[in-house]
Amino acid sequence: MRKTTFGALTLAAVFASTYAASASADDFLANDVRLGSYTVLYHANANNLYGPYVPDGVNFTAENLETLYGAYVRWFTPNIDTELALGYPPLAKIKGSGPQTLGSVPYDGQVISSARWISPTLLLEYNFFSPNSPFRPYIGAGVNYTTFYDRNSTAAGDAASGGPTKISLTASVSAAFTAGLTYRLSDRWHLHGSFGFSQVKTHLTTNTDGIVRTSNVSFAPTPIIISIGYSFGH
Amino acid sequence: MFKLLRLSAFALGAVYLAACGSSSQTGTTSASTSPGTLSVTPPFRIASLNAATFQGELAGTATGAQLLEIAGKPACGVDFYYIRFWTVGGAGETTESSGALMVPTGAAPACSGPRPIVEYAHGTNPNKALNIADITNASNTEGVLIAAMFAAQGYIVVAPNYAGYDISTLGYHPFLNAAQQSGEMMDILTAARTALPTTLAAATSDNGQLFITGYSEGGHVAMATLRAMQAAGKTVTAAAPMSGPYALEAFGDTIFYGGVDIGSTEFAPLLVNSYQHAYGNVDSTANPVFSPTYAGVETLLPSDTPIDTIFEEGLLPETALFDSATPVVPGEAELTALLAVPPTPALPLSAETPIFQLGFGNPYLINNAYRVSYAVDALTDPDGALTTPTPTPGVPLAAVKPTQGLRQDFYLNDMRSGWYPKVPTLLCGGDKDPTVFFSVNTVTMVTYWSALPAGAVTMLDVNGTPGGPFEALQAAFQESEAAELAYLQTAAGGGLTLAAAEAQVIEGYHTAVAPFCAAGARAFFAQF
């Protein structure tokens, strides 16, 4: 998966440099940085956990969360840009869902594990109207790469699983889409609001003292982003 | 800009590299495969039940409710851990085996802190997937029994699944191999003691007391383990082998003479496969054990196919151990008579009656020629418990080592091997047991040890006239059997005739005795 990441980024760099060289450099400020808030609604859907000693109906959910959003935008033309968006890796809490207890161990509603994920999204965006318009809607499409780290089973999770538990989640590459609106504050400052969509699919594997359980998890994170941007350079 | 992108890529790479190395810990696998090594530390907990939940689960089924009456309400919760450990197979193979560590939990003083260990050896089981630790599996009735009887009353329970079962890749089960099975019992005990402080129930610890028990096959295992631990100088507090085939030579002779026990067609393939691996002297092309109808049957058990399906598919006869056309040995009238089908008994039925005749049929499992080779050896070099008209004083083994292979192996694994229990020992069983004959096994051992001081070896026949310290238990067993017999004759119970009802009660007798003997063992252990 590392190869994919670097591949995507290298592609973006080549793509961006080609456009930068050919664009009319005087018409617009070619770089934006944006900072804001990133609200993720998960819409997670997981198969019931499968493996030895797992009763029927053992499932889990992820809590929605908010984190910091940052992006770098490179303009190729006054209407076309590419955005590399990153959220500060949020700590996603996973809660048990299903039976109230497993044996006598509480399960439903317990925070059983947590994971951080980093999810860079590379988008090619088209902005409507002219750069001087106060409002500029934009739409974009691209690719999202999601990888998980700091995966920890909580004490409650270990108790429910039957012992110290190692969690692994495969990385996901998927298409990403966005639609947003830019409000121009000045030549250099602007506000943005956007709504996105992508489909992340990951294979969950837990290992508790040699006992392996699995699930396929798909979630459609719909980030709602409010940010402020600053333009600079050519 | 390029710089920024590169930085991002670098940052992302760094994060991702960090991700590769960061994850929570789980169990570690041991590199050593020496006997008694715990394979995975800490052990996996299959389930954790508090006392109330366990009681509720038991009360939810008819057999559970009955067990609750015999065992009493759980005083403690129980954590069920799955132990994987290294041991040695029947032919000296280094092999991994598995089993249970059940740990009492809860606030009551008898449920945590230093607690005694009960080590339990299970009975013959045809199911290869048997995992006695898996309390979530409804077919694991023996696991439930020992959890309710011992763990829920404050005993730490250690119980192997045995080599050949569950995760074992040994390929056969060293059935009634005293050296292997006692070795495995000692190995799981070592592994369990290593595992105990690392469990999620670390508040419960080993107080150093060790009680050894087991039922049926496990009765033999328990007795062999007591013998082996004594020989190794290891501490045992007390032992209670239950309904076991201890006097294997006498038991084997009885069966080959026509006293076919219930379950014999399951035991035979297990036994032949076990002894053939360990000693290589049971089966040969010149004198094959099994009839051509069942060629290859020695590797059938334990199996992933349910035993009922095995019978239905004709892979194993349900009861016909021997050919109903019994052998006629020219010039050997006594032998020929010995090998005839036993006569039909009169009512009321007893264990040794209709059951024996079920042991004969066609198709049959064991060839007549093989039966004759065994019987000739048994007749010329008789077992001391079976000499006629009266047993040899002290009921010793055959005077000289048998010459027939299987009988040699019985002789080797017979518990009358010149030793005696040095700790208080209870031998429990039921005198009508049609599966493991009480008189041939339990009574023979008690007679063998009759010169020991009073109280060294105690015999408990749950079917005996109620009296003494186990009076209530004996009465309860007998009431339970009478109630079952009456029930089977009612419309709700199937409206059986008395004879049919008696036959059914006898068929279930060996299993019915188990919880009562276990309760007897617990009461016995509680004195120490």
Interface residues (C-beta under 8 A of the other chain):
Chain A: M1 R2 T5 F6 L9 T10 A12 A13 A16 S17 A20 A30 N31 Y53 P55 Y72 R74 L84 L86 P89 T101 L102 G103 S104 V105 I118 P120 T147 F148 Y149 D150 R151 N152 S153 D158 A159 G162 G163 P164 T165 K166 I167 S168 N207 T208 D209 G210 I211 G233
Chain B: M1 F2 L4 L5 R6 S8 A9 L12 G13 V15 Y16 A18 A19 S22 S23 S24 Q25 T26 G27 T29 S39 V40 T41 P42 P43 F44 R45 I46 A47 S48 L49 N50 A52 T53 G77 Y82 R84 D134 T136 L200
